[in-house]
Amino acid sequence: MMLLGLLLLWLLTAFGLWLTSLLVPGIRIRSGTDLLLAALVLGLMNALIRPLLWVLTLPLTVLTFGLFALLVNAFILWLTGRLVPGFEVRDFASALLGALIMALLGVAAMILLQFGMMGTVHWVTIEPGTPPMAF
């Protein structure tokens, strides 16, 4: 089931990148394969590098009321453009606009998810000292 969720997240990321490439003139994708590869690289960088950058830039993020996190996301998008040959991010301004669009798409997806589930999205949090639950 977890693998299915990761596959869905990867495809949704690819869809978001595709929409972003249509809206931002400085972001171009050569082929569908390049799109899927860029979504994979972006997902891996979001999972591995972005948390470290968020911790390192936490004071700036707090001082800017969270807006600096958008710059971190833009940097990750720009870096993905440097690593994937068929995915081009022309400049940092394009990456910044692309990161903003991707963030808005993420918010829209979350709203649609809640609406589609009739408001029954449940968040599970584990607090320190709480015994693990059996699933």
Beta strands, then each sheet from edge to edge (+ up, - down):
strand 1: 27-29
strand 2: 87-89
sheet 1: 1+ 2-
end
